[in-house]
Amino acid sequence: MDIFLYTIIFIIGTLFGSFFTLAVYRIPLKKDITHEQSFCPNCNHKLSFFDLIPILSYIFLGGKCRYCKQKIRPRYLLLELLSGLAFVLFAISIKLSIFKVTLDVAIYFICGLLYFATLFIIAGIEKEKGYVEKSVLLFGYIIETLYIIYLYIVAKDSNIYRYVIYLAIIVALLLIDTVVLRKKIKNSYPIEILLLCMLLVCFSGETITILSITFTMLIIAIELIIKKISSKIKKLNKVEKSDKFKEIKNRKIPIGYYLCITNIICFIIANYYIFS
């Protein structure tokens, strides 16, 4: 029966993954993500139900739009697969079972999935646009606040004051960003990263967040080393003036993207040991 449950969760995860691709495309453009029907970004043709089946539609259509034959980026398929896999691994990590599920575990699982959804969308927008979308962060804060209220009222969590302090820090950072920094500086990326870190620590805890930051710094260090080596090779080959090389050289490191991905991985692994 658990295999059937995990299969359903995987399918739900792929559906979420399909929604993530839509959200990553539309949110930066300030477009509606819930009511407007999906369409091809190339020919603007509205997509039918069979065009939107996660994974299968991409395979059966050969990775192309049914109407304009424009190639669909593989990242859509990859995101659907990774989303489904992340959802299943999270369910396995907390030992989710049809016959043993409790209210606390069920609420934790649902909030965890919504937390993952927030991180997936933040990571996608960060990767594409180079900034942390505050409206998505706000959604994550709302989910965390509702979960904290549940812990206080139903679960009687004694660590509730720790969460209240985190939320107070988040409010302070938002006020600093909105009232002070926005009038004086154009780039609020450092505050965006701090706000993201508060989102991580509020739900996944201090230890997992520190691990996420550590692995992110390690990835960034490796990326910088690779860029340095690549730059020297390009100079030796006298191609450092090419547009493609300049684009790679000047590309901003997506810190928020790495934080989200490493946090999801660390969170799943930590839950596996906590619930074992």
C-alpha positions as CSV (number, residue, x, y, z in Angstrom):
1,M,0.0,0.0,0.0
2,D,2.9,2.4,0.7
3,I,4.2,1.9,-2.8
4,F,0.8,3.0,-4.1
5,L,1.0,6.0,-1.7
6,Y,4.5,7.0,-2.9
7,T,3.4,6.7,-6.5
8,I,0.5,9.1,-5.9
9,I,2.9,11.5,-4.1
10,F,5.3,11.3,-7.1
11,I,2.5,12.1,-9.5
12,I,1.5,15.1,-7.3
13,G,5.1,16.2,-7.2
14,T,5.3,16.2,-11.0
15,L,2.1,18.2,-11.2
16,F,3.6,20.7,-8.8
17,G,6.8,20.7,-10.9
18,S,4.7,21.6,-14.0
19,F,3.2,24.5,-11.9
20,F,6.7,25.6,-10.9
21,T,7.7,26.1,-14.5
22,L,4.6,28.2,-15.0
23,A,5.2,30.2,-11.8
24,V,8.9,30.8,-12.6
25,Y,7.9,32.2,-16.0
26,R,4.9,34.3,-15.0
27,I,5.7,35.7,-11.5
28,P,8.6,38.0,-12.7
29,L,6.3,39.2,-15.4
30,K,3.5,40.0,-12.9
31,K,1.1,37.6,-14.7
32,D,-1.7,35.6,-13.1
33,I,-0.5,32.1,-12.1
34,T,-3.9,30.5,-11.1
35,H,-6.7,31.5,-13.4
36,E,-5.1,32.2,-16.8
37,Q,-4.8,29.1,-19.0
38,S,-1.3,27.9,-19.9
39,F,0.0,28.8,-23.3
40,C,3.2,28.3,-25.4
41,P,5.6,31.2,-24.7
42,N,6.7,31.1,-28.3
43,C,3.4,31.0,-30.3
44,N,1.0,32.0,-27.5
45,H,-1.3,29.1,-28.4
46,K,-3.4,27.9,-25.4
47,L,-2.4,24.4,-24.3
48,S,-4.9,21.6,-24.0
49,F,-5.1,19.1,-21.2
50,F,-3.0,16.5,-23.1
51,D,-0.3,19.1,-23.6
52,L,0.0,19.6,-19.8
53,I,0.4,16.0,-18.6
54,P,3.8,16.1,-16.7
55,I,6.7,14.1,-18.2
56,L,4.5,12.1,-20.6
57,S,3.4,15.1,-22.7
58,Y,7.1,16.1,-23.1
59,I,8.1,12.6,-24.2
60,F,5.1,12.0,-26.6
61,L,5.6,15.4,-28.2
62,G,9.3,14.8,-28.7
63,G,10.2,17.9,-26.6
64,K,8.4,20.2,-29.0
65,C,5.3,22.4,-29.0
66,R,2.4,20.6,-30.7
67,Y,1.4,23.8,-32.5
68,C,4.5,25.8,-33.5
69,K,7.0,22.9,-33.3
70,Q,9.4,25.1,-31.2
71,K,11.7,23.0,-29.0
72,I,10.7,23.0,-25.3
73,R,13.6,23.5,-22.9
74,P,14.6,20.2,-21.2
75,R,14.5,22.1,-17.8
76,Y,10.7,21.6,-17.8
77,L,11.0,17.9,-17.9
78,L,13.9,18.0,-15.4
79,L,12.0,20.1,-12.9
80,E,9.0,17.8,-13.1
81,L,11.1,14.8,-12.4
82,L,13.1,16.4,-9.6
83,S,10.0,17.8,-8.0
84,G,8.3,14.3,-8.0
85,L,11.5,12.7,-6.7
86,A,11.9,15.3,-3.9
87,F,8.3,14.8,-2.8
88,V,8.7,11.0,-2.6
89,L,12.1,11.2,-0.8
90,F,10.5,13.6,1.7
91,A,7.6,11.1,2.3
92,I,10.1,8.3,2.7
93,S,12.3,10.3,5.1
94,I,9.5,10.9,7.6
95,K,8.3,7.2,7.2
96,L,4.9,8.3,5.9
97,S,2.5,5.4,5.8
98,I,-1.2,5.0,5.2
99,F,-1.7,2.9,8.3
100,K,0.6,4.8,10.7
101,V,0.0,8.4,9.8
102,T,-0.9,10.8,12.6
103,L,-2.2,14.4,12.5
104,D,1.2,15.9,13.4
105,V,2.9,13.9,10.7
106,A,0.3,14.8,8.1
107,I,0.4,18.5,8.9
108,Y,4.2,18.4,8.9
109,F,4.2,16.6,5.5
110,I,1.7,19.1,3.9
111,C,3.6,22.1,5.2
112,G,6.9,20.5,4.1
113,L,5.6,20.1,0.6
114,L,4.5,23.8,0.5
115,Y,7.9,24.7,1.9
116,F,9.5,22.8,-1.0
117,A,7.2,24.5,-3.5
118,T,8.4,27.9,-2.2
119,L,12.1,26.9,-2.5
120,F,11.6,25.4,-6.0
121,I,10.0,28.6,-7.3
122,I,12.5,30.9,-5.5
123,A,15.4,28.8,-7.0
124,G,13.9,28.9,-10.5
125,I,13.4,32.7,-10.5
126,E,16.8,33.2,-9.0
127,K,18.4,31.1,-11.6
128,E,16.6,32.8,-14.5
129,K,16.4,36.4,-13.3
130,G,19.2,36.8,-10.7
131,Y,17.1,37.9,-7.7
132,V,15.0,36.5,-4.9
133,E,11.3,37.1,-5.5
134,K,9.9,38.6,-2.3
135,S,6.3,37.7,-3.1
136,V,7.3,34.0,-3.0
137,L,9.2,34.6,0.2
138,L,6.0,36.1,1.7
139,F,4.1,33.0,0.7
140,G,6.7,30.9,2.5
141,Y,6.4,33.1,5.6
142,I,2.7,32.7,5.7
143,I,3.0,28.9,5.5
144,E,5.6,28.9,8.3
145,T,3.4,31.3,10.4
146,L,0.4,29.0,10.1
147,Y,2.5,26.0,11.0
148,I,3.9,27.8,14.1
149,I,0.3,28.6,15.1
150,Y,-0.6,24.9,14.8
151,L,2.5,24.0,16.9
152,Y,1.4,26.4,19.6
153,I,-2.3,25.7,19.7
154,V,-2.5,21.9,18.9
155,A,1.0,20.4,19.4
156,K,1.8,22.6,22.4
157,D,5.4,23.1,21.2
158,S,7.5,24.6,24.0
159,N,10.0,26.1,21.5
160,I,7.3,28.5,20.2
161,Y,9.2,31.6,21.5
162,R,12.2,30.7,19.3
163,Y,9.9,30.9,16.2
164,V,8.5,34.2,17.4
165,I,12.0,35.7,17.5
166,Y,12.7,34.5,14.0
167,L,9.5,36.1,12.7
168,A,10.4,39.3,14.5
169,I,13.7,39.3,12.7
170,I,12.0,38.7,9.4
171,V,9.7,41.7,10.0
172,A,12.6,43.9,10.9
173,L,14.5,42.9,7.8
174,L,11.5,43.6,5.6
175,L,11.1,47.0,7.2
176,I,14.8,47.8,6.6
177,D,14.5,46.7,3.0
178,T,11.3,48.6,2.3
179,V,11.8,51.8,4.3
180,V,15.5,52.4,4.5
181,L,17.5,50.5,1.8
182,R,15.1,50.9,-1.1
183,K,15.5,54.7,-1.0
184,K,19.3,54.6,-0.7
185,I,20.5,51.7,-2.8
186,K,19.2,50.0,-5.9
187,N,20.6,46.5,-5.1
188,S,18.9,44.8,-2.2
189,Y,20.3,41.3,-3.0
190,P,22.1,40.9,0.4
191,I,18.9,41.6,2.2
192,E,17.1,39.2,-0.1
193,I,19.6,36.5,0.8
194,L,19.2,37.2,4.6
195,L,15.4,37.0,4.2
196,L,15.8,33.6,2.4
197,C,18.1,32.4,5.2
198,M,15.5,33.3,7.8
199,L,12.9,31.4,5.8
200,L,15.2,28.4,5.9
201,V,16.1,28.6,9.6
202,C,12.4,29.1,10.6
203,F,11.3,25.9,9.0
204,S,14.3,23.6,8.7
205,G,16.1,24.7,11.9
206,E,19.5,26.2,12.7
207,T,21.6,23.1,12.0
208,I,20.2,22.3,8.6
209,T,20.4,26.0,7.6
210,I,24.1,26.2,8.7
211,L,24.8,23.0,6.6
212,S,23.0,24.5,3.7
213,I,25.1,27.7,3.9
214,T,28.3,25.7,4.3
215,F,27.6,23.6,1.2
216,T,26.5,26.7,-0.7
217,M,29.8,28.4,0.1
218,L,31.7,25.2,-1.0
219,I,29.8,25.1,-4.3
220,I,30.5,28.8,-4.8
221,A,34.2,28.3,-4.1
222,I,34.3,25.4,-6.6
223,E,32.5,27.6,-9.2
224,L,34.9,30.5,-8.7
225,I,37.9,28.1,-9.1
226,I,36.4,26.7,-12.3
227,K,35.8,30.2,-13.6
228,K,39.4,31.2,-12.8
229,I,40.8,28.2,-14.6
230,S,38.5,28.7,-17.5
231,S,39.4,32.3,-17.7
232,K,43.1,31.5,-17.9
233,I,42.5,28.9,-20.6
234,K,40.5,31.3,-22.6
235,K,43.2,33.9,-22.4
236,L,45.8,31.4,-23.5
237,N,43.6,30.6,-26.5
238,K,43.0,34.4,-27.1
239,V,39.2,34.1,-27.0
240,E,38.6,36.3,-23.9
241,K,36.9,39.0,-26.0
242,S,34.1,36.7,-27.3
243,D,30.6,37.7,-26.2
244,K,29.9,34.2,-24.8
245,F,33.1,34.3,-22.7
246,K,32.2,37.8,-21.3
247,E,28.7,36.6,-20.5
248,I,30.0,33.6,-18.5
249,K,32.6,35.7,-16.8
250,N,30.1,38.4,-15.7
251,R,27.4,36.0,-14.7
252,K,26.3,36.6,-11.1
253,I,26.6,33.5,-8.8
254,P,23.0,32.4,-7.9
255,I,23.5,32.2,-4.1
256,G,19.8,31.9,-3.5
257,Y,19.5,29.1,-6.0
258,Y,22.2,27.1,-4.3
259,L,20.8,27.8,-0.8
260,C,17.4,26.4,-1.8
261,I,18.7,23.3,-3.5
262,T,21.2,22.4,-0.7
263,N,18.5,23.1,2.0
264,I,16.0,20.7,0.3
265,I,18.7,18.0,0.2
266,C,19.9,18.5,3.8
267,F,16.3,18.7,5.0
268,I,15.4,15.4,3.5
269,I,18.5,13.7,4.8
270,A,18.1,15.1,8.3
271,N,14.4,14.0,8.4
272,Y,15.5,10.5,7.5
273,Y,17.7,10.3,10.7
274,I,15.2,12.2,12.9
275,F,12.3,9.8,12.0
276,S,14.4,6.6,12.0
